[in-house]
Amino acid sequence: MFDGYDSCSEDTSTSSSSDESEEEVAPLPSSLPIIKNNGQVYTYPDGKSGMATCEMCGMVGVRDAFYSKTKRFCSVSCSRSYSSNSKKASILARLQVAGKPPTKKAKVLQKQPLVAKLAAYAQYQATLQNQAKTKAAAVPVEGFSWGNYINSNSFTAAPVTCFKHAPMGTCWGDISEGVRVEVPNTDCSLPTKVFWIAGIVKLAGYNALLRYEGFENDSSLDFWCNVCGSDIHPVGWCATSGKPLVPPRSIQHKYTNWKAFLVKRLTGAKTLPPDFSQKVSESMQYPFKTSMRVEVVDKTHLCRTRVAVVESVVGGRLRLVYEESEDKTDDFWCHMYSPLIHHIGWSRSIGHRFKRSDITKKQEGHFDAPPHLFMKVKEVDTAGEWFKEGMKLEAIDPLNLSAICVATIRKVLADGYLMIGIDGSEAADGSDWFCYHATSPSIFPVGFCEINMIELTPPRGYAKLPFKWFDYLRETDSIAAPVKLFNKEVPNHGFHVGMKLEAVDLMEPRLVCVATVTRIIHRLLRIHFDGWEDEYDQWVDCESPDLYPVGWCQLTGYQLQPPAPQSSRDSQSSSSKQKKKAKSQQYKGHKKKRKIPVGKKPVSLSSLPMTGGVRRSFSGDDELTPPPYRTLPAQTAPEAFQPPRTSREFSPSLKTESFSFSLMHHITELILGKKESSCFRTSSEARL
């Protein structure tokens, strides 16, 4: 009955039709206790008594309203900061500016997410713990290399073909082990740049482990190279370009007739397509341009959308700045195919809430992004049996992506969109409802978790454990959403447990991290961020545009966040052991990952070795201004560009072909022909 579920996750969005006002907030039920905090009104659902003091900021509030199982912190922001300053003190020290350790300011404390709710009153006081934790000494940043990481641990990376939205994802073709290429010869004493032929020994995403021809089983000079890089070419490129082929110095003595050796080795071998570099360039053209206006989810109020402007485009990822941000620091990162962004007017067209913009007219140079650039969702038939308000289901919590929770349909919008609320943890005004499309892979029918042996997070304060859907539906006098309304399409995605990849931390969406697939449920992937605790894992759809092949950051010039250092892992491990209790179904709260961002502009590995960037929050709770990202050169996208549908029906405009290196065609014409003297040399002879 549950074979997997399809479509692109329709999280909340935010729009901005400037001529409409925000929806009115329904009156609060009188049966619930009311608590006011920082101007926000919340209800306290279970009435448990007891007060607690936040160990990070000193805020005092209702104990059960606090985060984490131990109720030590008033919000995710404080929990993350505490962990970063204690367990990750050495990492935070790397980010110190002008010798001043990072501090927590009152303004940050007041910007708690709306779902942090339920605090009774606030009083700020600096604690001795906090002062001690900010005195960490700087630690040298360790370098990170995908090649060394994969080789030393015998890891396997997800193939490029698993990522249809990534460059070359639809036209990777037959690139595999054994393919021959021409690359620079680094084992040579000649003053000029020379090349030699190498074979792919191992593939890891875009990266290939190469071995020079003639080394046989000798791996001493093996090296990793990005296949899409500028220094890798198909066999025959040197001959047509007038570049010299020079055998590596270490093996020059092995053969006296290198021509005959190559003729024998290359007969019947495969190489890259002649237009491979052109295909790479074409696949890295992005239709979104700077200054385009879009509607995007309001990261402080998930139930509504706002207008944002494209500030930069990096590898298809958009840095969006909310239109009302004068200093351009209030931003949001997402992929151009993300379900979180829409064309101007989308919210009004489906009845979604939006935030009225204070800007009465477009700023000079800004223009609305054409509707055809955005991800198309599947059409659904709402005429017959359809979702109704109050129906129960299971859904991935967008503020704690490691949890699948008991949820309720709070409102049915047009075009198949639904407003979903997490039972037991909703704000009284519905400001933390979020928008999913009916075909979203992030919503599931009642019983999905039980059938697939996934822990279901029950409503906060629900005491009748273990949680049973039958009892809960009877107690709440509600019905389950019909199973047939959920999309059960499962694509042949190609992922396997243990595969490595680069993944966006969706709780800190500007960060792309080293990650691993740890579990697969139909089309649902459990993504673990290497070096971080399991509680920060995230459930992600197999076709999510926030997953990338190994080497994507290097190819696009984006900064990769490496795994946490070993010292941090050890401290996490010991802490986790202390925290472990007997398994119980408890609401775990909305979690953000404790990451420390690299305070650098993203750089390409081709020009600079990637050194250990570390993680930190760049959510709306932080005052740090993200450093500017390098914008790729303007590229002209085809006028007829059409984004893929949620079923990822990508139209490969670049055909995939298998190119077999022919002895007669290449060896005879290019090596033994007229260009022989200029294209085939050794360091000891002018020609062979």
ROLUM-286409 format. One record per residue (C-alpha): x, y, z. Coordinates in steps of 0.001 Angstrom, whole numbers, plus 524288, in hexadecimal, padded with zeros to 5 digits. Example, Ala and Ser with C-alpha at 12.3 -4.5 7.8 and 13.67 -1.06 7.14 Angstrom:
BEGIN
8300C7EE6C81E78;835667FBDC81BE4;
! end
This chain:
BEGIN
800008000080000;80B6380919802BF;814728082B7F718;81AFE815697F851;8165F822FF7F558;8197682CAD7EAB3;81B6483AD77E798;822FE8465F7EB99;821BF84AF27F994;81921856D27FA36;81DC885D2D80695;8187F86A4E80A38;819CC8756B800F2;818DC883D180211;8132188D027F8AB;8111289B167F743;8059E8A0897F04A;806F78AE727F4D3;7F8858B1BF7F392;7F33E8A79D7FD3F;7F4458A6CD80BE5;7F82589BA8814C3;7ED838927E8196B;7E7148951F8265F;7EAE988CC6831EF;7E0078848F8378A;7DC5E88712845D9;7E32587E8D84FDB;7DB718738C85632;7D7E98775B86415;7DA9A869A986912;7E94D86B0686758;7F22A8729D8708C;7F7FF87E6B869B8;8060F882B186AE9;80BF188F1E86561;81A4788FC9861D5;8216389A8985A4F;8148389F6E854FE;8106F8920B84FCE;804A788AD98553F;805B887C338574A;7FD6A871BC85D7E;80299867D2866F6;7FD1B85AA586289;7FF268511E86D92;7FEDA859A9879B8;80A85853698806D;8107E85BE288AE7;81E7C85EF788E39;828198699988A8B;83598868AA88481;84100871AE881B0;847F8871488748C;8563386D7887695;85A45875D286B04;85350882EC86C3C;84D6588256879C9;83F67883798751E;8357B87E2187EE3;8293E8775A879FE;81FEF86BEE87AEC;8285B85FBD87B9D;820978578287214;821678625D86807;83029861428678D;837A1859DB85CF9;83F6B84D4D85D7C;83C0C8414B86550;842DC846CE87147;83B75853E487085;8482185B7587250;845E8865AE867D0;83AF686F0286462;83CCC86DDF855A6;843FF866C184AE8;84C97872C184945;8516F871E58574D;853238632A85683;85B358648F84A37;8636286FA484FC2;865F28684485C68;86A6285C3A8550B;872C08644384BE9;8795F86B3D85733;87BD585F0385F3F;87D9785309856C9;881FE85AFE84B19;889E18657685224;895DB862D584A07;88E138642183D8D;8878D870D58416C;894B087691844BA;89885875BA83670;88E2B87FAF8332E;89297889EA83CDF;893CD89743836C0;89E578A0A883B41;8A101897B0846C2;893538996184C78;88BFD88CE184FD0;87E0A88BEC84AC8;873C3890348549B;8652288E8085593;85DAA89B5B85522;8504889EA485A29;84B6D8A16884C74;84E928939E84869;8479588E2B85438;83B508958B850D9;83AEB8902884304;8366E882C184713;82EC487B5783CB0;8203687C9683E83;81F5486E2484180;8286B8700D84D27;81C09874BF85469;81747872E28622F;8216687AC0869E0;81B5F881B28758D;823F488DA2876DF;831AB891B287343;83CB78974387B0A;84A4F897B087583;8561B8950887DF0;863B3890D687A20;8677C8840988079;874DC87F8C884CB;8739A873BC87C04;871B687C4087029;87D8F8849D87389;8861D878B58753C;881A587294868A2;8856D87E5786049;893D187E0D8642D;897FB8732685B10;8A527873C68546B;8A69E87356845AE;8A96B8664883F48;8AF77864BB831C2;8A5A78614C82735;8A774853C1821BB;8A6B78517F8131A;89CB3848B080CAD;89E0F840D480040;893258387A7FAC0;89D4382F8D7F493;8A48B82CDB80135;897B482B938089B;8926C821677FF2E;89F33819F27FD84;8A257818F880BF4;894E4813D480F5E;8917B80C48802E5;885238144C8013E;87C3B814047F56A;8767D820677EFCA;86928821EB7E985;86A82822967DA9C;867F182F4C7D36B;85C2D8291A7CCBC;854EE8292A7D9D5;8544A838067D960;84C4283C2F7CD93;84C8284A7C7D1AA;85B5C84B087D2B0;8648A84E777C777;86611842D97BE1A;85BE083B617C5E7;85438837CF7B9AF;85FAA836137B068;86A3282F5C7B86B;869E9823E87AF03;87389818A17AFC6;87DFD81F5A7B7D0;882D0814767C073;88EF080D4F7C4E0;8982180A757B995;89516816B97B1BE;8A19781D257AC9D;8A42982BB67ACE9;8AF3D835307AA5B;8B3D483CC47B63C;8BF99845187BA18;8CBCF83D347BD09;8D098841567CA74;8DBE48379F7CA76;8E42283F307C0D4;8EF9A848A47C17F;8EC7D850267B508;8EA0385EBC7B6E8;8DDB385E887AE95;8D09D858417B1AC;8CFF584AA27ABC4;8C5B583FED7ABF9;8C489831357ACE1;8B9B28274A7AC0D;8B383822157B877;8A8C3818707BB88;89DCA819BB7C576;8A04F8104E7D09C;894E48147B7D93C;8897881DE67D819;883BB825AE7E354;8796282F027DE43;8802B838DF7D58F;88D77834C47DAD8;895AF82A2B7D49F;8A1B8823367D9A3;8AB10823177CE0A;8B71C81AEC7CB07;8C0BB81E2E7C055;8C1E6814517B55C;8CDE780BD67B742;8CD1180AE87C61A;8C5707FE1D7C57A;8C2D67FA5A7D3BF;8CB64805047D971;8C2C580ECE7E08A;8CDBA817857E575;8CA26822DC7DC7E;8BB62821187DC55;8B42982DE77DDFE;8A640833037DF11;8A0CA83C3A7D4F6;8936A8422D7D24A;88EED83C407C574;887FA848E27C1E0;8940D8510B7C47C;89B47858C77BA27;8A778850327BA4C;8A124843667B646;89F1E840757A7D7;89B298354279EE1;8A5E982D4B7988C;8A9EA8341078BFA;8A8A0841C47917D;8B765843B37923C;8B90083FF378402;8AE828493A77F47;8B307854277885D;8C18C852D2785DA;8C4D984F20793D2;8D019845D3796D3;8CDCD8383C79C8D;8D923834FD7A592;8DA83828497AD61;8DC6C82A317BC1C;8EAB082AAC7C008;8E91381F497C984;8E5E88159A7BEA5;8ED3C81AD67B2CF;8F6D480F847B3D8;8EC2F805207B310;8EA03805F57A45F;8F222809F2798D4;8E6B280B0178F80;8DC0C812E879615;8D443813E17898D;8D29680545788C8;8CF36804E179730;8C45080ED87959C;8BF278086A7895C;8BDC17FBBD790DD;8B811801E579D1D;8AE5A80AED7968B;8A8BF8019878C8E;89A578000778FCD;89B21808AA79BE8;890F48130079F12;89344821617A0EE;88B2182D857A369;8826883328798C1;8897583D5C79078;87F7D8479D794AF;88009843FB7A31D;884DA8513D7A7B6;87A32857E579FD7;86FE584F587A64A;87540852CF7B3A8;874908613D7B077;866AC8604A7AB42;86201858957B713;86715863467C00A;85EDF86E117BA0B;854288727E7C333;847E6879D67BF10;846828819D7CBA1;84D8588EBA7CB6D;850CE898A77D5CA;8465D8A2E87D8AC;83B2D899817D5B2;82FD689A597DF5E;829A188E037E4D8;8207F889E07EFB7;82754881C97FA11;8240587C248075C;8255388596812B8;82F6D87EDD81B3B;82A00885538278A;81BA48820C824D2;81A738757F81D2D;80C208778E81A5B;80E63882D481102;816B38874F805AB;81E628939D802A9;8247F89A147F6F0;83309897E67F54C;83CF089BCE7EB15;84758892ED7E530;85441898477EA14;85D3C88DCD7E46A;85CF4880947DDAB;8670D876217E0F0;865CC868D77DA9C;8571886A867D945;855B686E7D7E78E;84FAB87BCE7E9C9;852FB8857B7F451;8463888CB47F633;845A4899787FDB9;8387289D4480339;833F68A9757FC3F;832718B161808BB;8406F8AECF80D08;847758BBB780B04;854EC8B68D80E8E;852AB8A9BE80718;855D78A145812DA;8485989B4381467;84A0C8905880A92;845EF8828C8075E;84CE0877F57FF82;8463186DCF7F6FA;847AA866E07E9F9;840DF86C5E7DE04;8387E85FFB7DD86;834C6860F47EBE6;8264085FDC7EF2B;8282D86B737F844;828C6875AE7ED87;81E25879FA7E429;81AFC884667DA3E;815588916A7DE93;806BA88FF17E0C6;80737881757E432;8027B883517F228;7F6B688B347EE22;7F33B8815B7E39D;7F22E875E27ED20;7EDB787D107F960;7FA9087C30800BB;7FDD78862380B3F;807FF8906D8081F;80EB189BED80E64;80B438A916808CB;817648AFF4803E7;81A968BD6C8090B;820478C09C7FBCE;815768C64A7F369;81C4D8C4CA7E65C;827468BCBF7E09B;834E58C1B87E275;83C158C5E67D651;841DF8BA567CF13;839718B0267D5E7;8301D8A81C7CDAD;8270589C9E7CFFC;82C7A88F347CCBC;824A5888E17C1A7;81B3287E6D7C6C1;8207B873FE7BD80;82D91873CD7C4BF;827CB86DB97D101;825D185F7E7D446;8190585A3F7CF1B;810DE851DE7D82D;80877846B57D3A4;7FA72849CD7D0BC;7F0E1843787DA10;7E256840F17D91B;7DB99847547E4A7;7CDE4845927DF54;7CB84838397E57A;7CFF4833467F2A9;7DA3183CA27F7C8;7E1508411F803F0;7D90F8484880E02;7DC25850E681980;7DE488491B825EF;7E2F883CA881F54;7EE9B8361C825D2;7FB27831CD81F3B;809AE83064821A0;8131C83ADC81D17;8216283E9881DB9;822B1849F682702;828ED8550681F1A;82F3E85A5582B7D;834A784D3482FD3;83744845718238D;83BB78399282B31;82DE28376483003;8217B8327D8299C;8163C83753831E3;807B5835F88341B;801B3840F982C2B;7F4B8846F182839;7EFDE84D8581BDB;7EC7C85B3282081;7E85586134813B3;7E62B85CB6805B2;7EB3B866567FB9C;7E9848669C7ECE3;7F14D85EA27E2F4;7F383853577EC65;7FAB285ACE7F707;7F859857F080579;7FBA185F29811F4;800C18556381BEC;80289856CE82A94;80A3584E0F833DB;801118491983E79;8040784DD584C2B;80E0D8580C84864;806C08620B84054;8068E8707A84339;7F8FE87525846E8;7F84E87E2A83B22;7FC89873AF83180;808DB87B1C82E3D;810EA86E8F82DA5;8082D867638241A;80F68863C6817D9;80B7B86152809DA;80D3D8542C8031D;807AC8502D7F60C;7FEDA844327F5FC;8091183CF37EDFD;814248409E7F72F;81D38835867FB48;81D7483B8C808EB;80F96837BB80CD1;80AF4829DC80F4F;7FE788229F81298;7FB7A81E3A82055;8035E811FA82368;80EBC814CB81A29;818CD8156982518;813E08091F82BBE;814238013481F38;821CA805E881BAF;82719804E18299B;829A08136782B18;827EB819E483852;81BFC822AC837CF;81C9382EDC84043;80FA883020847B8;8099C83D3984B85;81082844E485621;80A8B841C68634A;8037E8358A85E83;8045A82C4586A18;7FE8381FBF864BC;80AC1818E286018;80E1A811518581A;8069D8196684E3A;7FBBA8124784718;7F4DD8188D83BA2;7E81C8118083E23;7E721816CC84BEE;7EB7D8246784800;7E18B8259B83D05;7D6CF8215784643;7DB2E82AA385107;7DC0583651847DE;7CFA68329A84081;7D6D0833DC8339E;7D90D82BBE82760;7E526827F181FE0;7E7A382D738125B;7E489822EA8081B;7F08881B60803DD;7ED0781C617F577;7EEC882B217F5C5;7FD60829FB7F863;8070E828CE7ED4F;80DB181B907EDA2;816B181CB07E1E3;82461817AB7E4C9;82EAD81AD97DA76;83A648123E7D7C5;8433581BE67DEAA;84FB6813CF7DF80;85335817317ED95;8583980CD87F6F2;85AC480D108057B;86888811AC80884;86A3781A397FC7A;8711C827257FE5B;86C47834027F8ED;86BE5842947FB6D;85F4884712801DA;8595F853ED8061F;856758551781486;848658595C812CA;8485485F4C8205A;853E0867CE81C38;8514F8685680D8E;85D6286FDD809B3;865F38648180E24;86957858E58057B;86F5184DC980D4D;875E78409A80C03;86AFE836BD80DF1;8671C8286480D41;85AB682123809A8;857CF818DA815A8;84A3B813D2812AE;84119812BE80706;8325A8116980832;82CD4810DF7FA6D;8303A81E7A7F556;8337D823FC802B7;841E1825478066E;84757826CF81411;852DB83034812B3;85D648301A81D2D;8672F83B4681E10;8748B8353882023;87AA78387E82D25;86DCD83CFF8332B;864548362483C2B;8594382DE6836B8;84F1E836EB83C9E;85260840B5831E8;84FAB83721826DE;8457B83B7781D0F;83B1E8347E81517;83C6D838E8806F3;835ED834C37FA53;83E7982D6C7F096;83BE7837FA7E663;83E69843647EF61;845E784E807E8BF;84D7F84FEA7F578;8557D8438F7F32C;861B1843C97EAA4;86C4083A807E5CC;8799C83A177EC1B;88184845037E5D8;8760984E347E368;87B87858BE7EC53;888A4858217E583;88238858ED7D82A;87983864897DB5D;8827D86BE57E492;879CB86A107F086;87FE38681C7FE04;87EC585A2880305;87CF1857E281198;885B084C4E8155E;882D88427782029;88511846F982E1F;892F0844A783322;895BF8383783AA0;8968583F7784797;888C38447784590;883F5836F4841CB;889868313D84E4A;882E183B938569A;8761F8397184F52;8772382ADA8513A;8795E82BE485FE5;86E6D835C386119;8652782D4585953;867D9821A386215;86462829B286DF8;857C782E46867B4;8532E82103862FE;8473F81BE9869F4;83E0F810BD867BD;836DA8133F85AF8;82A5E81AB085D37;821B2821EC853CA;823448300A857B7;8223183C8885025;8304E8405484D97;82DDD84E8584A90;831C18568D83ED6;84032854C683CB8;849E285C7D834DF;85730856FC83225;8628485BFD839D9;86B378601582EDD;8756E86A7E82D90;87671870D382031;8831187448819AB;884CB882DC819ED;88A2C8829480C42;886098848B7FE90;884538775B7F7D6;89046873697F04C;892FA8697B7E5D4;89B9285E147E97E;8A21E85F457DC70;8A87A86BD67E120;8A969869727EFB8;8A9B985CFD7F7CF;89D3285BCD7FF99;89FF585DF080DD5;8973885A79818DC;88B9A8634B8191B;883C18619E8256F;875568632C827F9;86D5386D7182E98;85F698723C82DD7;85BB287C59823CD;84D5887C1582726;8453B887F982A3D;84A268870C8384C;857D288B7E834DE;85D028992F83351;868948953A82B15;8680D89A1A81D39;86B1288F01813BD;876F48921280B5E;87417894C47FD0E;87471889017F43C;87B0A8892B7E71F;8712988ABB7DC43;87397882807D04C;87579889CB7C373;868A988D787BD3B;863EB882B37B46E;85911883747AAC0;84EDE879027ACA0;846F8874197A117;83A7887BD379F42;8325686F8C79EE2;8377F86AD47AC0B;82D72862B87B356;8302C85DE17C114;82E0884F827C420;8216284AE17CA18;821448451D7D7AD;822608379F7D1D9;82F9E83C697CD27;82C8783A767BED9;838F7841677BB0E;83A1E843597AC8A;848368402A7A989;84BA684A1079F3C;859258441379EC4;85930836697994D;8609182BB37A035;869EF8242B797DB;87432819C47998A;880E081D1D792DE;889EF811FC78FE3;897D3815CF78D24;89B1080FF477FEF;8A8E780BEB77CC0;8A78380EC776E4D;8A09E81BC677028;8A8DD821D477AE5;8B5B381A9B77C06;8B84A81A2076D76;8B39B827CD76A24;8B81082F2977628;8C44E8283177ABB;8CA468224476E96;8C59182D0976585;8CABC83A697621A;8C97583FBC76FEC;8D27B8358C77587;8DE4C83E2B777CD;8D6E2848B777F37;8CDEB8401C7872F;8D628834DB78C01;8E297837E37936A;8EA828333379EEE;8F27E83B527A828;8FF0C834C17A3BC;8FC93835157952A;8F73F83F0178BC5;8EE6B8343E78687;8ECC9825947880F;
! end
